Amino acid sequence: MFSKILIANRGEIAVRIIRTCREMGIATVAVHSEADENALHVRMADESVCVGPAQANKSYLNIPALMAAAELTDAEAIHPGFGFLSENARFAEIVTKLGFTFIGPSAEHITLMGDKVSALDFARKAGLPCNVGSAGTLAKAEEALEAAEKVGYPVIIKAASGGGGKGMKVAHGPQALRQAFNVAVSEAKSNFGDERVYLEKYMDKARHIEVQVFGDTHGNLAVLGERDCTLQRRHQKVVEETPSSALTEEERTKLFATVKKALAGMGYVGAGTLEFLYQDGQFSFMEMNTRLQVEHTVTEEVLGLDLVAEQIRVAAGEKLSPALTSAKPVGHSIQCRINAEDPATFVPCAGQVENYYAPSGPGVRVDSALFPGAAVPPYYDAMVAKLVVWAPTRQQAIARARRALDEFVITGIKTNIPLHKKLLATKAFATGDYHIHSLEQFIKEGRF
Ligand code: ADP
């Protein structure tokens, strides 16, 4: 087992990883930008190294500075968290080449799944259900029009290197598609440095269902249940839960078996998530995230597992733990992503926290790096806390989440807690009657 791990991240996920390391008796190294000098992850780690100025591309994405920090502190392994360099194959490769262990899958698997077109190609060949769409990337608007005729409108254009819900364009007819194609190509180029786009059928009332998988270096692969991340704004998840209220036990069992069969023999190591859209009884594979997800917490709550500990164990060459391979879900878990943003306009809101009181009590977990006086710099992702609840039933979990949201106090910065309070009080949420566009519709209707 490792004796020291460097965490190449910040905020709540860095704190989350440090907590597990401490429980495992592993020393930790925090890295930070100049803007995060007094951040909680820096205070909680055993050592810390400043890796550059506030801008992420000069600090948290600065590979030479991160490698120098690992070298200087004698860290043996690097945990990338999520976001930043977590799905950067080159980073994984450099870490390994320099003699450190990357806590994640191989660079080869990151590359395969990081490109959505090659991931789809893999998925089709591996027998995963996929959406109808273009055979590969589209070089010209004419090719997009041809593919759309076959698929049928509406269609959605996506960037091959897309992520974070960015770069998707919907078209309801040929004229709109021609325009959307040109915009999508130029946005893909400027956002991701890769202008390749592809097209698929647009789903108007789908659920977002994802499957957590975990592999080790001994060829074992476990499927750890699904998460329902249907409630989104701008293709970004807002509330996540497990189990999904949209699936029957039969559909669930069939999906897990298909996923397990598709990945068998691939040699995937570590945590991974396969994302699907689910509409009219059909699943369509969207992508695979080759890292820990923000919402891994709800899986941990129903399975009683520590997925970060499992990541560290398999990175150290151990087999998947018996606790993981025999885990059976119990009860229901819901996560609310708390963002530092104006609850009405959704504009990110940096600043300094004044009062901070996190809810607690039975079945309540808060993963956050906030404290009274904490700085919320404008340079990074707006998510500042995750409220995670567990209860025996979905109904009880909703009641618990609403109780916890009422207890939550964060002043000095604006947050989307009011949005969560209203969303969890809706009849639609209580009955599970919603799809991926519902939250945006509620907002448009002025319900929040
Ligand atoms: P990203 O990698 O940017 O997160 P994904 O492919 O995972 O992009 O999709 C994110 C979200 O975008 C989905 O959860 C869904 O809400 C929406 N989306 C993606 N594909 C489609 C589609 N074919 N039809 C409708 N919505 C879609």
Residues whose N, C-alpha, C, O or C-beta is under 5 A from the ligand:
A	BS01	ADP	I156 G162 G163 G164 G165 K166 E200 K201 Y202 M203 H208 H235 M286 E287 I436
